[in-house]
Amino acid sequence: MIPLNYYLLLSAFMFCVGVLGVLVRRNAIIVFMCIELMLNSVNLTLIAFSSYLGDSTGQMLVFFVMTVAAAEAAVGLAIIIALFRNKRTVNIDEINILKW
Amino acid sequence: MIFDQVGFFVLAAVAAFAAVMMIFQRNPVNSALYLILNFFCLGGLYLTLSAQFIAMVQVLVYAGAIMVLFLFVIMLLNLGDDKHLREHLGTRMYVGIGVSIALVVELVYLFLYRSGKLAVQQSPAAAEMGTVEYIGKVLFTKFLFPFEITSLLLLAAIVGVVILAKKKIAE
């Protein structure tokens, strides 16, 4: 059998790749996909714990995380479209109207 | 049981590879395709954890619906050419890489040395826990209230998306 540690390590690696993408990339859509990646790595942790501890709460939580992620993706992409319509760019360095 | 391990390592390797490749693609479409590959591998990993229903939802909702939405927006915005999307990578890149490496080291240390005694094999109760029957039973009894709240959340998201993405009617 595969120890629980392996799943946790894979999940930690994927989460950190997502963090790296959010910090380094400047394209708003890619930053958004990195957030999805981080959500999924946490989902993997939840499912792994759920399976190894024999508790179904983790799977329920993943179910709700997926619905929240779907809503978040829809709203976020709508915001990106609205931004692109106004500024003609998705480079998050040039989107600084909230900056003083 | 060697088959389980080979399956896990192949899926994990492809998932990690796809995640890394997603970061380093210049074209957003390629990034999205690598992310879809990553989601498929995660679905396979959920199957090895005997969570069949979540694995199906992962492929249908994530790799299907959400990523199609991403690809659709990428094509709608016509971001194919990266000329005017030049990314200035200076000190911020080094800070980002440093933070990520620190996070990796911290998490690996945590999971390997500080997590105490973790379970080595899956619980026997987990075998029937991933089925649609079990999930549905729990979802409509114990988690009924969060399930109903979810519908409110989706409604709010729909209304918000329509308002945000609507064109200005009067100039």
Chai-1 contact restraints between the chains, C-beta under 6 A:
chainA,res_idxA,chainB,res_idxB,connection_type,confidence,min_distance_angstrom,max_distance_angstrom,comment,restraint_id
A,M1,B,Q121,contact,1.0,0.0,6.0,A-B,restraint_1
A,I2,B,F8,contact,1.0,0.0,6.0,A-B,restraint_2
A,P3,B,V120,contact,1.0,0.0,6.0,A-B,restraint_3
A,L4,B,L118,contact,1.0,0.0,6.0,A-B,restraint_4
A,L4,B,A119,contact,1.0,0.0,6.0,A-B,restraint_5
A,N5,B,F111,contact,1.0,0.0,6.0,A-B,restraint_6
A,N5,B,L118,contact,1.0,0.0,6.0,A-B,restraint_7
A,L8,B,F111,contact,1.0,0.0,6.0,A-B,restraint_8
A,L9,B,F111,contact,1.0,0.0,6.0,A-B,restraint_9
A,L10,B,A12,contact,1.0,0.0,6.0,A-B,restraint_10
A,A12,B,L107,contact,1.0,0.0,6.0,A-B,restraint_11
A,F13,B,A16,contact,1.0,0.0,6.0,A-B,restraint_12
A,M14,B,A19,contact,1.0,0.0,6.0,A-B,restraint_13
A,C16,B,S100,contact,1.0,0.0,6.0,A-B,restraint_14
A,C16,B,L103,contact,1.0,0.0,6.0,A-B,restraint_15
A,C16,B,V104,contact,1.0,0.0,6.0,A-B,restraint_16
A,V17,B,A19,contact,1.0,0.0,6.0,A-B,restraint_17
A,V17,B,V20,contact,1.0,0.0,6.0,A-B,restraint_18
A,V19,B,S100,contact,1.0,0.0,6.0,A-B,restraint_19
A,V19,B,L103,contact,1.0,0.0,6.0,A-B,restraint_20
A,L20,B,G96,contact,1.0,0.0,6.0,A-B,restraint_21
A,L20,B,S100,contact,1.0,0.0,6.0,A-B,restraint_22
A,G21,B,I23,contact,1.0,0.0,6.0,A-B,restraint_23
A,L23,B,G96,contact,1.0,0.0,6.0,A-B,restraint_24
A,V24,B,M93,contact,1.0,0.0,6.0,A-B,restraint_25
A,V24,B,G96,contact,1.0,0.0,6.0,A-B,restraint_26
A,R26,B,E87,contact,1.0,0.0,6.0,A-B,restraint_27
A,I29,B,P28,contact,1.0,0.0,6.0,A-B,restraint_28
A,I30,B,P28,contact,1.0,0.0,6.0,A-B,restraint_29
A,I30,B,S31,contact,1.0,0.0,6.0,A-B,restraint_30
A,M33,B,S31,contact,1.0,0.0,6.0,A-B,restraint_31
A,M33,B,L35,contact,1.0,0.0,6.0,A-B,restraint_32
A,L37,B,A19,contact,1.0,0.0,6.0,A-B,restraint_33
A,N40,B,L42,contact,1.0,0.0,6.0,A-B,restraint_34
A,I47,B,Y46,contact,1.0,0.0,6.0,A-B,restraint_35
A,I47,B,L49,contact,1.0,0.0,6.0,A-B,restraint_36
A,I47,B,A51,contact,1.0,0.0,6.0,A-B,restraint_37
A,S51,B,L49,contact,1.0,0.0,6.0,A-B,restraint_38
A,S51,B,Q122,contact,1.0,0.0,6.0,A-B,restraint_39
A,S51,B,A126,contact,1.0,0.0,6.0,A-B,restraint_40
A,Y52,B,A119,contact,1.0,0.0,6.0,A-B,restraint_41
A,Y52,B,Q122,contact,1.0,0.0,6.0,A-B,restraint_42
A,Y52,B,S123,contact,1.0,0.0,6.0,A-B,restraint_43
A,G54,B,S123,contact,1.0,0.0,6.0,A-B,restraint_44
A,G54,B,A125,contact,1.0,0.0,6.0,A-B,restraint_45
A,G54,B,A126,contact,1.0,0.0,6.0,A-B,restraint_46
A,S56,B,M129,contact,1.0,0.0,6.0,A-B,restraint_47
A,S56,B,V138,contact,1.0,0.0,6.0,A-B,restraint_48
A,Q59,B,A51,contact,1.0,0.0,6.0,A-B,restraint_49
A,Q59,B,I54,contact,1.0,0.0,6.0,A-B,restraint_50
A,M60,B,F143,contact,1.0,0.0,6.0,A-B,restraint_51
A,V62,B,I54,contact,1.0,0.0,6.0,A-B,restraint_52
A,M66,B,V61,contact,1.0,0.0,6.0,A-B,restraint_53
A,T67,B,T150,contact,1.0,0.0,6.0,A-B,restraint_54
A,A70,B,I66,contact,1.0,0.0,6.0,A-B,restraint_55
A,A71,B,L153,contact,1.0,0.0,6.0,A-B,restraint_56
A,A71,B,L154,contact,1.0,0.0,6.0,A-B,restraint_57
A,A71,B,A157,contact,1.0,0.0,6.0,A-B,restraint_58
A,A73,B,I66,contact,1.0,0.0,6.0,A-B,restraint_59
A,A74,B,A157,contact,1.0,0.0,6.0,A-B,restraint_60
A,A74,B,V161,contact,1.0,0.0,6.0,A-B,restraint_61
A,V75,B,A157,contact,1.0,0.0,6.0,A-B,restraint_62
A,V75,B,G160,contact,1.0,0.0,6.0,A-B,restraint_63
A,V75,B,V161,contact,1.0,0.0,6.0,A-B,restraint_64
A,L77,B,V73,contact,1.0,0.0,6.0,A-B,restraint_65
A,A78,B,V161,contact,1.0,0.0,6.0,A-B,restraint_66
A,A78,B,L164,contact,1.0,0.0,6.0,A-B,restraint_67
A,A78,B,A165,contact,1.0,0.0,6.0,A-B,restraint_68
A,I79,B,L164,contact,1.0,0.0,6.0,A-B,restraint_69
A,I81,B,A165,contact,1.0,0.0,6.0,A-B,restraint_70
A,A82,B,L164,contact,1.0,0.0,6.0,A-B,restraint_71
A,F84,B,L77,contact,1.0,0.0,6.0,A-B,restraint_72
A,N91,B,L85,contact,1.0,0.0,6.0,A-B,restraint_73
